[in-house]
């Protein structure tokens, strides 16, 4: 199960510090990523960064008179952008786990 891992040279404190550093680095990278979702042929558009913070929202003026349509399109757009954000977080976690697996290797 632990083939290839030298447990006597494994320093848990160093491993935790390296993992925290990698997580901070990834969070910084995520802040610069941008995800965008559109609904209604672009009548509603939401952009978020990799940390799931909304950075832009565009609403076509024609929707300001039609509350029901605006609500439907906003919900659709928000659901799409949430899915993108969740996928990004999964990728980030997998990358961190992959990097964590290299600690202690000979």
Backbone bond lengths (Angstrom), bond angles and torsions (degrees), N, CA, C in turn:
res aa  C-N    CA-C-N  psi(-1)  N-CA   C-N-CA  omega(-1)  CA-C   N-CA-C  phi
1 X - - - 1.442 - - 1.529 111.30 -
2 X 1.327 117.06 -37.90 1.455 120.88 -178.65 1.520 111.57 -108.82
3 X 1.322 116.99 28.54 1.459 120.61 178.69 1.517 110.03 -59.34
4 X 1.324 115.81 134.89 1.459 120.52 177.11 1.510 114.54 85.63
5 X 1.340 117.42 -1.97 1.455 120.66 179.62 1.523 108.26 -109.46
6 X 1.320 115.89 124.83 1.455 122.08 179.37 1.523 108.07 -92.53
7 X 1.342 116.92 93.09 1.463 121.82 -173.75 1.522 112.82 -67.36
8 X 1.337 118.37 -28.67 1.462 119.20 -177.72 1.533 111.91 -71.32
9 X 1.316 117.49 -22.14 1.465 120.93 178.26 1.528 112.43 -99.21
10 X 1.312 116.99 5.05 1.460 121.44 -178.19 1.523 109.67 -84.56
11 X 1.325 116.95 120.24 1.456 122.96 179.12 1.524 107.53 -105.73
12 X 1.325 115.68 107.70 1.467 120.87 -175.12 1.526 111.92 -61.12
13 X 1.334 117.90 -38.36 1.468 120.94 178.94 1.518 111.49 -61.84
14 X 1.344 116.67 -44.82 1.459 120.79 178.00 1.522 110.77 -63.06
15 X 1.324 115.50 -39.86 1.460 120.28 -178.67 1.525 110.68 -63.65
16 X 1.327 116.64 -42.82 1.467 120.71 179.54 1.522 110.17 -65.85
17 X 1.325 117.38 -43.13 1.466 120.85 178.48 1.520 111.76 -61.54
18 X 1.325 116.86 -42.78 1.462 120.44 178.91 1.529 110.48 -64.33
19 X 1.316 116.60 -41.50 1.463 120.77 179.26 1.528 110.31 -63.03
20 X 1.332 117.29 -42.97 1.469 120.87 178.79 1.530 110.38 -63.88
21 X 1.323 116.92 -40.72 1.464 120.50 177.62 1.519 111.09 -62.45
22 X 1.342 116.41 -42.78 1.469 120.16 179.07 1.520 110.63 -63.77
23 X 1.335 117.18 -40.12 1.464 121.26 -179.87 1.537 110.43 -65.01
24 X 1.325 117.42 -41.78 1.473 120.92 178.17 1.527 110.68 -64.67
25 X 1.325 116.06 -41.79 1.462 120.50 178.90 1.525 110.54 -62.23
26 X 1.335 116.29 -42.93 1.460 120.49 179.76 1.520 111.17 -65.50
27 X 1.326 116.87 -38.35 1.464 120.49 178.93 1.527 110.51 -64.08
28 X 1.331 116.65 -39.42 1.466 120.31 177.15 1.525 110.90 -63.84
29 X 1.329 116.24 -42.42 1.469 120.12 177.82 1.524 110.34 -62.36
30 X 1.334 116.29 -41.17 1.459 120.87 -178.93 1.521 112.32 -62.25
31 X 1.320 116.48 -35.54 1.466 119.71 -178.93 1.526 110.99 -60.66
32 X 1.324 117.56 -27.22 1.465 120.53 -178.32 1.530 112.82 -90.40
33 X 1.338 117.32 -11.55 1.470 119.97 177.72 1.525 109.01 -78.30
34 X 1.330 115.78 150.52 1.459 120.39 -179.13 1.522 109.36 -131.55
35 X 1.328 115.55 131.49 1.461 122.05 178.02 1.523 107.73 -121.43
36 X 1.330 115.93 137.74 1.459 120.60 -177.32 1.521 109.92 -131.61
37 X 1.314 115.58 138.85 1.464 122.16 174.61 1.519 107.97 -127.51
38 X 1.344 114.91 143.58 1.460 121.34 179.00 1.515 109.23 -125.81
39 X 1.325 115.62 151.52 1.467 121.40 175.47 1.523 107.89 -140.53
40 X 1.319 114.34 154.40 1.466 119.51 178.47 1.510 112.55 64.30
41 X 1.330 116.48 39.37 1.460 120.02 179.47 1.521 112.75 65.83
42 X 1.327 116.32 28.04 1.458 120.29 179.21 1.516 113.86 93.93
43 X 1.326 117.09 6.41 1.470 119.40 179.18 1.525 111.08 -68.49
44 X 1.335 115.99 -28.26 1.462 121.93 174.49 1.518 106.71 -127.56
45 X 1.322 116.01 133.60 1.458 121.18 -179.22 1.524 108.95 -141.23
46 X 1.331 115.94 129.65 1.461 121.50 178.35 1.518 107.93 -123.10
47 X 1.333 115.93 136.08 1.467 121.60 175.13 1.517 108.81 -122.89
48 X 1.333 115.26 136.26 1.461 121.34 176.16 1.518 108.39 -129.01
49 X 1.336 115.34 159.45 1.453 118.48 173.17 1.532 108.71 -91.56
50 X 1.307 117.28 178.61 1.458 121.67 -177.11 1.511 114.30 -67.20
51 X 1.324 117.15 -11.37 1.458 121.08 176.07 1.530 111.45 -96.46
52 X 1.331 116.45 15.01 1.468 124.20 177.12 1.527 113.67 66.08
53 X 1.307 116.76 27.55 1.458 120.81 176.24 1.523 108.65 -97.65
54 X 1.338 116.63 128.84 1.459 120.31 178.77 1.526 108.15 -69.08
55 X 1.334 115.53 125.97 1.463 120.09 -179.39 1.525 112.10 -113.10
56 X 1.339 117.28 -15.04 1.461 119.80 179.01 1.521 110.25 -159.21
57 X 1.319 115.89 144.13 1.464 122.91 176.18 1.519 107.30 -142.03
58 X 1.325 115.51 124.69 1.465 120.80 178.57 1.517 108.53 -121.15
59 X 1.335 115.44 133.01 1.461 121.98 178.53 1.520 107.78 -130.44
60 X 1.319 115.86 125.54 1.459 120.89 178.31 1.532 108.87 -63.44
61 X 1.324 115.84 137.14 1.468 121.25 -178.38 1.527 112.97 -56.56
62 X 1.312 117.70 -31.25 1.469 120.51 -177.88 1.524 112.16 -64.38
63 X 1.333 117.82 -20.05 1.462 120.64 -179.63 1.533 112.58 -83.40
64 X 1.304 117.40 -12.54 1.458 120.15 -176.76 1.524 112.59 -67.01
65 X 1.318 117.02 -20.15 1.469 122.00 178.17 1.527 112.42 -93.55
66 X 1.340 117.22 -8.54 1.471 121.45 -174.45 1.532 109.33 -125.39
67 X 1.330 115.10 83.84 1.464 121.73 -175.23 1.528 112.27 -58.23
68 X 1.322 118.49 -42.30 1.465 121.22 -177.89 1.529 111.85 -62.19
69 X 1.318 116.04 -46.24 1.474 119.50 178.89 1.525 110.81 -64.97
70 X 1.307 116.32 -40.34 1.461 120.25 178.90 1.525 110.42 -60.77
71 X 1.320 117.29 -44.62 1.463 120.66 179.24 1.529 111.30 -61.74
72 X 1.322 116.75 -44.81 1.467 121.29 -179.11 1.528 110.40 -61.65
73 X 1.320 116.41 -46.08 1.470 120.12 -178.80 1.521 111.92 -68.66
74 X 1.326 117.85 -38.13 1.462 120.52 176.91 1.528 110.99 -63.56
75 X 1.305 117.20 -43.62 1.467 120.92 178.90 1.528 110.25 -61.65
76 X 1.311 116.45 -45.90 1.465 120.75 179.55 1.529 111.07 -60.24
77 X 1.311 115.76 -46.35 1.463 121.88 -178.53 1.537 110.41 -64.78
78 X 1.314 116.60 -44.32 1.467 120.28 -179.87 1.528 111.27 -64.08
79 X 1.326 117.13 -40.16 1.463 119.68 178.29 1.529 110.91 -62.97
80 X 1.318 117.29 -41.05 1.471 120.70 178.11 1.522 111.68 -63.51
81 X 1.318 117.09 -43.72 1.459 120.10 -176.70 1.525 110.71 -71.40
82 X 1.322 117.85 -32.60 1.471 121.14 175.73 1.528 110.00 -63.98
83 X 1.325 117.22 -41.93 1.468 120.70 177.33 1.527 111.08 -61.27
84 X 1.331 116.65 -42.52 1.466 119.91 178.37 1.524 110.55 -62.14
85 X 1.316 116.69 -42.31 1.461 121.56 -179.67 1.528 111.11 -64.12
86 X 1.323 116.69 -42.33 1.468 120.67 179.25 1.525 111.22 -64.55
87 X 1.316 116.94 -41.30 1.468 120.48 177.23 1.525 110.64 -62.21
88 X 1.324 116.48 -41.03 1.457 120.76 178.65 1.531 110.49 -62.64
89 X 1.322 117.23 -43.17 1.464 120.98 179.60 1.531 111.03 -64.89
90 X 1.324 117.24 -37.83 1.466 120.43 176.74 1.523 110.88 -63.57
91 X 1.345 116.27 -43.39 1.474 120.32 177.50 1.522 110.91 -60.67
92 X 1.328 115.87 -42.76 1.456 120.57 179.99 1.527 110.59 -62.29
93 X 1.330 117.33 -45.22 1.462 120.98 179.77 1.531 111.19 -63.72
94 X 1.321 116.69 -40.97 1.463 119.71 178.92 1.522 110.88 -64.04
95 X 1.329 117.67 -40.17 1.464 121.12 177.66 1.518 110.99 -63.07
96 X 1.336 116.78 -42.56 1.460 119.93 178.61 1.521 111.08 -64.22
97 X 1.324 117.32 -41.15 1.468 120.78 179.52 1.519 111.00 -66.28
98 X 1.338 116.35 -38.57 1.458 120.30 178.14 1.531 109.94 -62.25
99 X 1.336 115.53 -43.65 1.463 120.43 179.03 1.524 111.38 -67.63
100 X 1.304 117.05 -35.94 1.471 121.60 178.63 1.524 110.20 -64.31
101 X 1.313 116.66 -34.47 1.472 121.10 -179.89 1.512 113.26 -64.88
102 X 1.314 118.52 -17.27 1.460 120.66 -179.21 1.520 112.75 -85.71
103 X 1.337 118.20 -10.24 1.472 119.59 178.70 1.519 110.39 -69.40
104 X 1.303 116.53 140.97 1.453 121.14 176.09 1.502 114.18 80.43
105 X 1.317 118.40 0.02 1.460 121.65 179.53 1.527 109.35 -71.65
106 X 1.298 116.15 145.03 1.477 121.20 177.51 1.492 111.01 -71.81
